[in-house]
Amino acid sequence: VPRQVIGPAVAAAAAAAKVAAAGKLAAAGGAAASVAAGIKTLSKERPAAHKSGRRPKMVVLGTGWGSVTFLQGLSEDIMKYYDITVVSPRNFFLYTPLLPASTMGSIEERSIVTPIRRVTKDKADFLEAKCEHIDVKNKVVKCTRAGTPDNSADVDYDHFPEESVPRKMSFDIEYDVLIYGIGAQTNDFNTPGVQEHAFFFKELTDARKVRDKVTDLFERASLPNATEQQKERWLSFVVIGGGPTGVEVAADLADFLSGDAKELYPKLMKYVNVKLINTGDYLLSTYDRGISEKCIEVFADKGVEVLPNYRVTEITKKEVKMRRKSGEEMTLPYGCIVWAAGIKQNELTAQVKSALLELNDGVSDGNMAILKTPANGIITDDWLQVRGSGGSVFALGDAASVRHERTLPYAEQLFKAADLDNSGDLTLTELRDLFQGASDEFPQLEEYGQYLSAVVDDDSNPRVNAIAKVFGEALERERQAWKRAKALVSQRASDRTKKKGAPDVEKDFAEADEDSNRVFDMEEFKGLLERIDANLQPFPPTAQVAAQQGKYLSSLFNQAILDGDIDSFTEVATNNGPFTYFHKGSLAYLGGGSAAFDLPVIGPITGPAAGVAWKLYETSAQLSWKNRALVGLDWLRGEIFGRDTSRIA
């Protein structure tokens, strides 16, 4: 292939990658420069003491999946290297995948919790308190907790009041390194009435409230003076959210209604109905389409009515109001409504983001740009270091958003690298060469480069172009096959790019090219990059991701090098590969003894056999042997004796 065909591509690629890497190095304070190839692993030999010569103070916030797997992964002699304090308002770890199974007592609450002091024993101190504020500049966390209640026998007082109350306890903890794993909170999308009338489903107390409410409704409907209308409303159950949580809550509730309730409340069963409201077309939309269809089939057998394409507009004391995209409205009476429609960042996360922006203002334009990117969690680099924290804060789980570098902050450097003739405009050919050359550094450019390769012809010999195109397409197919195989084993944040397809890519080019002349000036180029960056996606907010992040982060700290300083982080990042996520598959309980597995390579598996496999997996995946034994006994108890419908205040 002659030089005139590939020369500009090679030149533009080299310049773009070099300029982009240099820009990233400056923005991250030097830490992100280690994204290059040739990553090595530090020696496995354990040092006698921390490299800094002291025991850096580490504060771990939260007791969820990320924080607990991080603590578990730390070496047994970690106290020799770090002074660790764990702070959380929850003094236990909750195995959240089985929380929906505790809706009606299939699994008892204490079977899926582990006291956090069992995890921190001989590794860290634990403080049951709530972190209200983080000073990222001075490295101080402010924590609070309620003091002695007015009545000594009162155990139901608010342990962590938001407002200032008498005897409220407050204290500060200094840190060198902060592990931020406080998770997220339920998103009500500012829908009127949700906070007042719906049950959320994220904590153990939420499952207990739903269980008590369902039992209370059945007992109330059993009274002789309950009217027909009251019985119909009280025994109408509504679940909002078609994701795994909403589906599994509806499934466990349907199992209870078709089993234990039918046996214990036979006179009331004609009044019972369950509805599942979903904003999208399909349940479990991130799973294989066949699983969604199987889910609807199982629900139909159980009497659960699925209402797709409805958005809840308001919840009143007795009704839920909904509207479809077409404008069609519907109102449903309810006795109990469960809201499982998504998550959003905590207030503390918003405060930390604001503090990081203030810290980086006038210091790093690159960090400022990426910190302003909309995200549910704090934005981290590939090593889970919070951007703009200078190596002192690491975030994981639902509290973190691992994001690859955006192209827009480097628009001017990229434009200059591609504009080889200094014309001040970029042709489609120049864009193609730039995108192909810079796609290793910015993977979100890859699909756009492929599109341009297919539609742009060079002005040189057509026969040579045809030959080059054939070889280029063959090499690209081989490259894509290799990437797909690699993704089965591990995914970096850079691999999380939404694929749009040729029509949508073409639309992005057309919308960015405002004067429709197939040539892009700087402003049009920036508009195009903004559309391309919108395709970057974070890791899914699942327990599987958080657990792998915790394990990865512990492996970095076990080297006894990180001390909250940027230099220590640079050393570790240079010698260790970034976090990669291995997707083991997705699973969900569908009800009636059936479950669904969506496995890599194998594909979807549903039915009763999958239900047995689901129970075995969730039992074996418990944090301790005690929990495995308790969960296994709960499954057995439910099969033999049924669920316990006692309502214990």
Secondary structure as UniProt FT lines:
FT   HELIX           3..27
FT   TURN            28..30
FT   HELIX           31..35
FT   TURN            51..52
FT   STRAND          57..61
FT   HELIX           65..73
FT   TURN            76..77
FT   HELIX           78..80
FT   STRAND          83..88
FT   STRAND          92..94
FT   HELIX           96..98
FT   HELIX           100..102
FT   TURN            103..105
FT   HELIX           109..112
FT   STRAND          113..115
FT   HELIX           116..120
FT   TURN            121..123
FT   STRAND          125..128
FT   STRAND          130..135
FT   TURN            136..139
FT   STRAND          140..145
FT   TURN            152..153
FT   TURN            166..167
FT   STRAND          169..174
FT   STRAND          177..180
FT   STRAND          185..186
FT   TURN            189..190
FT   TURN            192..193
FT   HELIX           194..197
FT   STRAND          199..200
FT   HELIX           204..221
FT   TURN            224..225
FT   HELIX           228..234
FT   STRAND          236..240
FT   HELIX           244..256
FT   HELIX           257..261
FT   HELIX           262..264
FT   HELIX           266..271
FT   STRAND          273..277
FT   TURN            285..286
FT   HELIX           289..302
FT   STRAND          304..307
FT   STRAND          310..315
FT   STRAND          319..324
FT   TURN            325..326
FT   STRAND          329..333
FT   STRAND          336..339
FT   STRAND          343..344
FT   HELIX           347..360
FT   TURN            361..363
FT   HELIX           365..371
FT   STRAND          378..380
FT   TURN            382..383
FT   STRAND          385..386
FT   TURN            387..388
FT   TURN            390..391
FT   STRAND          393..395
FT   HELIX           397..399
FT   STRAND          400..402
FT   HELIX           408..410
FT   HELIX           411..418
FT   TURN            420..421
FT   STRAND          426..427
FT   HELIX           428..438
FT   TURN            439..441
FT   HELIX           443..445
FT   HELIX           446..455
FT   HELIX           462..489
FT   HELIX           493..495
FT   HELIX           502..512
FT   TURN            514..515
FT   STRAND          519..520
FT   HELIX           522..533
FT   TURN            534..535
FT   HELIX           543..557
FT   TURN            558..559
FT   HELIX           566..575
FT   STRAND          586..591
FT   TURN            592..593
FT   STRAND          594..599
FT   TURN            600..602
FT   STRAND          603..607
FT   HELIX           608..620
FT   HELIX           625..641
//
